[in-house]
C-alpha cells in the first residue's frame, strides 16, 4: 500500500499519559474501579473568581478574534507578573499568549532549530521535548536526571554536551516526571558555558514554578545576561487548575516573539478571548486557592512517599516540586512498562512507566498525587497486595 502520510509524521511522538487514561477508562466501562494516578492534572476546581471573570467576559462580548500575540491588557498583566516573580524587566511586547503552554515548545523549536542542530533536554522529561526535536530533524541530546543527584542535571555532563552544534537547551524546573528542582549552581554552570554564544537559546519550562515545597524557584532568565537568551514558558494549567482552558504564554526577546506570533497566525489565529480575560483575574486576583492547593499537595506528598516506601521492592525520593513521585522499582525485576501494565490490570491503579518520559526512566514509575488522600491510600494498598502475587 502506498504511504499516504508525510514521512515526518513517523518522527513524532506522543504522551503516554493519555493512552493509559484511555485504557483505564475502557476498564471502567467494564465495571472496574480504577484509581487514577496517571494524568498530570490538578484535581482542584478552577478558582471561582476566575470562572466568574470568564463568564462576565463572554457576556461582555469577548467572543471574537484577538491579536495573535494576545490581548494587550493580558500581555501587560503577564509582563508585570513575570517582572515581579523573576526579578527581571519584562516588556509586554516580549510576551506571546498561546492556547496552552505546549505550543510554546512547538513554536520555539520550529522557529529556531534547523535539521542537524542539537537540542539538549532532560531525560526522563516531558516527552514533547524529544518528540519536537526529532520532528524538525534535529538531534535530541539527553541530559540524564539521576536519582542519586536528586533528579537534577549533572553540571559536568551538561557542560560537556554543549557543542558547536547546540542550538537549544531545554530546562524544566520543577520537573515532570521526577519532581526534581534545579538549583542556582545548575543554572550558573550552563550560563558560564553559553553566555558568549549568540546562537544558543534556553527554553525554560517553568509551568510548575508555583508548586514547590522546599527552597525557592530559580529561573535562568533571572541570571545576569540571560534574559535575552531565554524563552520563559509558563501558563495557567497547573497553578490555577485550568488544564481545559488551554491558556499559556512565554516571554522572549522581541524579534523571536514576532516569529512565534507568525506561527500563531498560521496555526491558531489567536487564543480564546474570554480565557485571556480570566487569565488577568487569575494573575491579579486573590491567590488563596492556588496556595491552598499547594498545601494540600504537600500533605498528599507525605502520604504517597510514605506509602510507597512501605511496599517491598520500592523506594521513593521525596519530590521538591510539582505533584509527581518517581519511585525506584528496579528491585521488582520487571521492566517499567510491564510493571505499569500489571499494576493497572491487577491492582486497578493507573500509573505511568518511567520510560514514557525517555530511556533514562527505565526502572521507575511516575505517579501523580493529584488525587485525594483516601484514593492515594487505597492505591498504595492495592499495589502492595498485587505485587505480592508476582
N, C-alpha and C positions, 0 to 999 in steps of 0.2 A: 504493500500500500504506500502510495506517495505521501511523504511527510508534508503536512499542511501547516504546521506551526513553525514559526521562526526558530532557528537553532538557539538563539539567545535564551529562549524560554527554558531550555534544558539546564541552564546555569542558575536559574532562580530557585531559591529555597522556599521554606515555609515556616510557620510557627506551630510546633508540635502541640502546644497547649490547646489550640482549637481542635486539633484532631482527637486528642484524648477526651476533650469535652464532648465531642460528638459521640465517641464510644460510650462514655459514661451516660449520656442522655439516652442512647439506644438501650442500655441495660435498665435504665429507669422505666422505659416504656414496657419492658418485660416484667416489671413489678419489683425489681431490685431497689433497695435503698442505698444510694451512693453518697458518701461524704466527699465533697468537692474541695480538694486541696491543690488543684492543678492550675487554676486560672489566676492570672495576676491582676485581680480586680478588687478594690476595697468593697467590703460588704455593707459599708455605711451608705446612707442615702445622701444625695446631693443636699447641701445646706438649704434650708427653706428660703432664706433671703436671696439666694442665687436663683432658685427656681422662680420665685416671685418676680425677680428682675427680668427674667426671660419672658414670662407671661405678659408683663407690662409692656415689654419691648415689642412683642408681637402685636398686641392691641394698638400700640402707637405707630405701627406701620413698618417696623424693622423686619420686613419680609422680602426685601428686594436685593439686587446686587449691591455690593460694597466695593471699594477699591481693592484690587487684587492683593495688596500687601496688608490690608486690614483697615478698619475704621480709624481715623486719626486719633480720636479720643481714647480708643483702646490701646493703640500703639504708645500713646503718651503714658497711660497708666502702667503698661508693661515696662517702659523705659524707667519710670520712677521707681517701680518695684525692684528692678534689677540693679539700678544705681544704689539703692538703699541696702539691699541684701548682699550684693557682691562688692560694694565699696568701689565702684567704678562709675565713670560718667558715660551713660548710655543715651544716645540721641534717638528720638522716635523714628527718624529716617533709617536707623540701623536695625529696626525691628520688622520682621515679617511674620504675619499670622497665617497659620495653616490649619486645615481640618484634621486635628490630631497632631501630635509631635512627630509621629513616624515619617510624614512627608519631608520633614527637615533632613532626616537621614538620606532619604531617596534623592531629594533635590541637591543637597550639598555634594554628594558623590557624583551625581550627573554633571553638575556644573564645574567640578574641579578635577576629577580623576580621569586620566586617559588610559587606554589599553597599555599594559606593560608597567604602569605605575604600581608602587607598593602601598598597601593600606595596612597599618598596624592596628590591631583590635584585640580586646580582651577575650580570652578563651579559657574557661567557659564564659560565654557572654550572650547578650541578646542576639538571636540568630540572624536578624536582618542586617547586621553589620557585614558579616561574611557573605551573605546572600547578595547584597548590592555590590560589593567589591567584585565578586565573580561576574555579576550581570554586566558590568561595564568593561570587562576584560582585564581588570587589574589583578594583581597578585595579593591575596589576603595573607598577611603575616601575623600569626597568632602570638599574643603576649600571655603566656600561661599564668593563671592565677592559682597559686598553690596553697593548700590548707595550712601548711607549716608557716606560711607567710601571712596568715590571716586573710588569705584570698586577695592580697594586694599584688600589684605588679612588682616584679623584681627589677630594681633600678639598673643594675649592671646589665642584665639580659636585655632590657628595653633599649638602653643606650646603644648596645652592640647591634641591635636590629635596625637602627635608624641609618639608612644608607643614602647614596645619591639618588636612588630611585624612589625613596619615600616621598609621597605626596600628601598623605593624611595620616594622622594618629587619632584613633578614636578612644576616648576615655569615658568611663561610666562610673559615677560615684554619687551616692551609694549604688551598689552594683546588683544587677539582676544577672544570674540567679543566686549569687552567694551571700548577699548582704554585706559584702566587704566594703570598706570605706578607705579611699586614698588619703594619705596624709601629706603635709606640706613638703616633706622630703621627697615623696614620689614625684610631685609636680616640679619641684626645683631641679631634679635630676634631668627631666625632659627639657625644661627651659634652658638649662646650661648647654644642651646639645643643639637646640633648634633656634635659639634667639637670633642668630645671624643668618638664618636661612629664610629667604623671602618666598621660597617655593613650597613650604610646608604649612599646612593648616591643621589645627587641632579641632576635632569635633567633640565637644564636651557635653555628653548626655547627662543632664542634671535633673532628670524628671523626678527622682526620689529625694531631692535636696532637703525637703521639709520633713522627711520621715527618717529621723536619725536619733539614736538612743544614747550614744556616748560621744563626747567631743563635739566638734562642730564641722559643718560642711565647708570644704575648701574647694574653691573654683580656680582653675588655672587662668581664667580670664582676669583674676584679681592680682596675679603676679605681674610685677612691673614689666612693661613692654609686650605683654602677651594678649592684650585685648584685641589688637588689630589682627592677630593670627588665630583667634579663637572664634568658633561658631558655638555660641552658648545656647544649647537646646533645653527647653523646659515646657511645661504645659499644665493642664488642669486635671487630667485624668486621675492621678494618684492622690495629690494633696486634697482635692475637693470632691473626690469620689464622682468624677464626671466622665467616666470612660465612654459612655454612649453619646456624649455631647460632641465629641471629636473637636477638641479645641487645644491647639498647641502654638508654639512660637519659637523664634530664635532671634538672638541679637548677633550681628556680624557687621563687618565693615561695609560701607555704603555701596561700593561697586559690586560686591558679591550679593548684597541684598537686592540689587536691581536684577541680577541674573536669576536669583531664586524667585523673584516676582514674575519674571518672564515665564519660568516653568509653571508657576501657579496659573498664569493666564492661559497657558497651553494645556493645562490639565483640569484644574478645579474651578477656574474663574475666580472664585473667592470663597471665603469661609462664611457660613450662615450668619446673617446679620444679628439675629436675636441672641445667638450664643455669645457673640462678641460683647454685647451689652451686659449679658450675665457675667462675662469674664471681668468686666470693670467692677461690678459689685463684689465678685469673689476677691479681687485684689484689695479693694478699698474698704470693704465692709468688715464686719466682725470676724475675727479669726478663732472664735471659740470652738466651733465644730471641728476644724482641722486639728486643733490641739487635743481635743477630747479623743479623736480618732487615733492619734499617735500614742496617747497614754493607754488606750485600750489595746493597741498593737503591742505595747511594751509588756502588758500583763500576759497576753497570749504567747509572746516570745518565750517567757519563762515556762509556761505550761508545755509548749511543744518541744523545747530543748530538753527539759527535764524528762518528758515522756519518751523521747527518742533515746536518750542516754540509758534509760532503764531496759530497753529492748536488747536482748543478747545479739551481739554481732553488729550493732550500730553505735556510732559515736557522732556527736554533733557539736560543732563550734557555735557559740552564741553570735548571731549576726549583729553588726553595729548599726545597720540601717536597712531600709526597705522593709518588706514584710514576707521575706522568704528565709527558710533554712535550707542548708545544703549538706545533709548528713552523709558521712562516710559509711558505705555499706560493703566495702571490699571483703570483709571477713565472712560475708554470707555466701560468697563463692559463685554468685550469678552475675552475668553481665547486667548492667544497669537497665537496659531496655527490657530484658526478660523479667527482671525483678519488678519493674514498674507495671508490666502487663499482669504478672502474677498477683500483685497487691490489688489491682483493680478487679480482676476476676474472682480471686479467692476471698479478699477482705472487703471488697466493696468500697475501696478508698481510691480516689483518682489522684495520682501523683505523676510527676514527670521524671523521665530518665535524665541524668546529668548530661548524657550525650545529645540531648535535644538542644544543648547550648554549646556544642562543639566537642571535638575529640578529647579534650582535656577534662571533660566532665565524666569520663568513664570511672566507675567506682563510687558514684554519688547519685543521689536523688534530689530533686527540688520539690519542696512542699511549701505552699503558701499558707500563712496563718491568718489570712483574711477570711476567717470563719469564726464562729462562736467558740468559747472555751468548752462548752458542752460537746460540740461536734469534734473539736480537736481531741478531747479526752476519749471520745468514742472511737475516733480514728486510730489513736495510739493502741487501744486495747485490741481492736480488730487486726491491726498489723501484727502486733505481738502474737496473737493467737494463730494467725495464718502462717507466720514464719516457723512456728513450732511444728508444722506439718511438712516442712521442706525435707 
